[in-house]
Amino acid sequence: MGNLTNILYGVLMFVRWAGLIVITILSMGVLIGEAAKSRLSPAKILTVTGSAILAAVMFWILPTLVNYARTDSNIVVPDHPIGGYR
């Protein structure tokens, strides 16, 4: 089971970093696209930057929150039948 855990952890870290890279590329594309259309106001720059940071933070912590919810649900509804496997 330890090997599977290591593989899943590696996949999780890859997905997290790949997601952050994609979010960064998209936010830079939006900034460049807005700059090409018109002059950028400080409000637009702050809005796009803030949205990208919020998306990156949520993308980073979402798997952790799902894992906490999964382990907490095991307290309410055990993952073994009544009487156990003894």
Residue pairs with C-beta under 8 A, 6 or more apart in sequence:
12 63
15 63
16 59
16 60
16 63
19 56
19 59
20 56
20 59
20 60
23 52
23 55
23 56
23 59
24 52
24 56
26 52
27 48
27 49
27 51
27 52
27 55
30 48
31 40
31 45
31 48
31 49
34 40
34 44
34 48
